[in-house]
Amino acid sequence: MSLISCEQVDKTYFGDGVETVALRSVSFTIQQGEFVAIMGPSGSGKSSLLQILGFLDRHTGGRYRFDGKTVEDYSADALARVRNAKMGFVFQSFNLLARSSVYDNVMLPLLYSERKSVDWDTRTRALIDSVGLFHRIDYEPSQLSGGERQRVAIARALVNDPAVIFADEPTGNLDSKSGQAVMEIFRKLNQEEKRTIVLITHEKEVAEKADRILLIQDGKLISDTLIKK
């Protein structure tokens, strides 16, 4: 069974009497342990697709299954639990709490999890250490570089041991050196820990760090290519 399955997925936005088609009959599957980049220019529909894959928005046509279930199989509360427990998110803008420390930002998802609180501290510290930021554990985001903030976001995404990490333009706000460091973390997570990574990007050189590229253009899946290493 595929971890992610899209069958003829459509997405149309409605507003002020205008229909805007973002996705048109998109179909693909992603298996557990894959590293997949979804690539396309601005306005291609790739971010709309990620929102659907992460249960942050709903498609308007077709069928989307995550871990064998569709969005219709879940109540609103169950969807929230799935997002927190089985999905980790890394965004271009980091989405960190400005007045909270690295420690508190990484631990935050645990507050809404079913993990025993006795394990929270050990888990949080271990993940901060794993992204090389233990010496910054008490710092606030404003005291960190862009690359360090994104590493905090990655640690936070991992804290509940999710089935998949969704990364939306994770290198978009970083210089080339920091961007390469972040991509190395994703490669290591995939290769050594067999993490499933789904990464959105408009940059070919970033997409080629993955093992497979789905190319989206004008809301359509144009190609599905395996990358030779």
C-alpha positions in Angstrom: 0.0 0.0 0.0 1.3 3.4 -0.9 1.8 6.0 1.8 0.5 8.7 -0.6 -1.9 8.2 -3.5 -3.4 10.9 -5.7 -6.0 9.8 -8.3 -7.1 12.5 -10.8 -6.9 15.2 -8.1 -8.4 18.6 -9.0 -8.3 21.8 -7.1 -10.4 24.9 -8.0 -10.6 28.1 -5.9 -13.8 30.1 -5.9 -13.9 33.8 -5.1 -15.9 36.8 -6.2 -17.6 34.8 -8.9 -14.3 33.7 -10.4 -13.0 30.2 -10.6 -9.3 29.6 -10.5 -8.1 26.1 -11.4 -4.9 25.2 -9.5 -4.7 21.4 -10.2 -6.0 19.4 -13.1 -6.3 15.5 -12.8 -3.0 15.0 -11.0 -2.2 11.3 -10.3 0.8 9.7 -8.6 1.8 7.5 -5.7 4.6 7.8 -3.1 6.0 4.9 -1.2 7.3 4.9 2.4 10.9 5.8 2.4 11.0 7.8 -0.9 12.6 11.2 -1.3 10.4 13.1 -3.9 10.7 16.6 -5.1 7.6 18.4 -6.6 9.0 21.0 -8.9 7.5 23.8 -10.9 7.5 27.5 -11.6 5.6 30.0 -9.4 1.8 29.6 -9.9 2.2 26.0 -11.2 0.0 24.5 -8.5 2.8 22.8 -6.5 2.0 24.6 -3.2 -1.7 23.9 -3.6 -0.8 20.2 -4.0 1.3 20.2 -0.9 -1.6 21.8 1.1 -3.8 18.9 0.0 -1.1 16.2 0.7 -0.7 17.7 4.2 -4.5 17.8 5.0 -4.2 21.6 5.2 -6.7 22.0 2.3 -9.2 19.9 0.5 -9.2 18.9 -3.1 -12.3 19.6 -5.2 -12.2 16.5 -7.4 -10.6 13.1 -7.6 -9.3 11.1 -4.6 -6.4 11.5 -2.2 -5.4 8.8 0.2 -2.8 9.1 3.0 -1.8 5.8 4.6 -4.8 4.1 3.0 -7.4 6.6 4.1 -9.1 9.6 2.5 -9.8 12.9 4.1 -13.4 12.0 4.2 -12.5 9.1 6.5 -11.5 11.5 9.3 -13.3 13.9 11.6 -11.9 17.4 12.0 -10.3 16.3 15.3 -8.8 13.1 13.8 -7.3 15.1 10.9 -5.6 17.4 13.4 -4.2 14.3 15.2 -2.9 12.8 12.0 -1.2 16.0 11.0 0.5 16.3 14.3 1.5 12.6 14.7 2.2 11.4 11.2 3.2 14.6 9.3 6.0 17.0 9.8 6.1 20.4 8.1 9.0 22.6 7.2 8.2 26.0 5.6 10.2 28.6 3.7 9.4 31.2 6.4 10.3 28.8 9.2 7.1 29.5 11.2 8.9 29.5 14.6 7.5 31.2 17.7 9.4 34.4 17.9 9.5 34.8 21.7 10.2 31.1 22.4 13.5 29.4 22.7 14.9 26.7 20.4 13.9 24.2 23.0 10.3 25.4 23.3 9.9 25.6 19.6 11.0 22.0 19.0 9.0 20.7 21.9 5.8 22.4 20.9 4.2 19.5 18.8 4.7 17.2 21.8 2.2 19.2 23.8 -0.5 18.0 21.4 0.7 14.5 21.1 -0.1 11.2 22.9 3.6 10.7 23.9 4.2 10.4 27.6 5.4 13.7 29.0 8.2 12.0 30.8 9.9 11.5 27.4 9.5 15.0 26.1 12.6 16.5 27.4 14.9 13.7 26.2 13.3 13.7 22.8 13.5 17.4 22.4 17.2 17.6 23.4 18.2 14.7 21.2 16.7 16.3 18.1 18.2 19.7 18.8 21.5 17.9 19.1 21.0 16.0 15.9 20.7 19.2 13.8 23.8 20.6 15.5 22.1 23.3 17.6 22.5 22.1 21.2 24.7 25.1 21.9 21.8 27.3 20.8 19.1 25.5 22.8 18.1 28.6 24.9 18.3 31.1 22.0 15.3 32.7 20.4 14.8 32.7 16.6 15.9 36.4 16.3 19.3 35.3 17.7 19.8 32.7 15.0 20.9 32.7 11.3 18.4 31.7 8.6 20.1 28.3 8.3 19.9 27.7 12.0 16.2 28.7 12.1 15.5 26.1 9.4 17.4 23.4 11.3 15.2 24.2 14.3 12.1 23.8 12.0 13.4 20.4 10.8 14.0 19.3 14.4 10.4 20.4 15.3 9.1 18.5 12.3 10.8 15.3 13.5 9.8 15.5 17.1 6.7 13.3 16.8 8.5 10.8 14.6 6.2 11.4 11.6 5.6 9.1 8.6 6.5 11.9 6.2 8.1 15.3 6.2 6.6 17.9 3.9 9.0 20.7 3.0 7.8 23.8 1.2 10.7 25.7 -0.4 12.9 25.0 2.6 15.9 26.7 1.1 14.0 29.7 -0.4 15.1 32.1 2.3 18.7 30.8 2.7 22.0 31.6 1.1 23.6 28.8 -0.9 25.8 27.5 1.8 23.0 27.3 4.4 20.7 25.8 1.7 23.2 23.0 1.0 23.5 22.3 4.7 19.7 21.9 5.0 19.5 19.7 2.0 22.2 17.5 3.4 20.1 17.0 6.5 17.2 15.9 4.4 19.4 13.5 2.4 20.7 12.0 5.7 17.2 11.7 7.1 16.2 9.8 4.0 19.2 7.6 3.5 20.1 6.8 7.1 16.7 6.9 8.8 14.6 6.0 5.7 12.4 9.0 6.3 9.8 9.8 3.6 10.5 13.4 2.3 8.2 15.3 0.0 9.9 18.6 -1.0 8.4 21.5 -3.0 10.8 23.7 -5.0 11.2 25.8 -8.1 14.9 25.2 -8.2 16.2 22.3 -10.4 19.5 22.0 -8.4 17.5 21.5 -5.2 15.0 19.1 -6.8 17.9 17.0 -8.1 18.9 16.2 -4.4 15.8 14.0 -4.3 15.5 10.6 -5.9 12.5 11.4 -8.0 11.1 14.6 -9.5 7.4 15.3 -10.2 7.2 18.3 -12.6 4.0 20.4 -12.2 3.1 23.0 -14.8 -0.2 24.9 -15.2 -1.7 22.6 -12.6 -0.9 19.4 -14.5 1.7 16.7 -13.8 4.0 16.9 -16.8 6.6 14.3 -15.9 7.6 11.8 -13.2 11.4 11.2 -13.4 13.8 9.1 -11.4 17.1 10.8 -10.7 20.2 8.8 -11.5 22.9 9.1 -8.7 
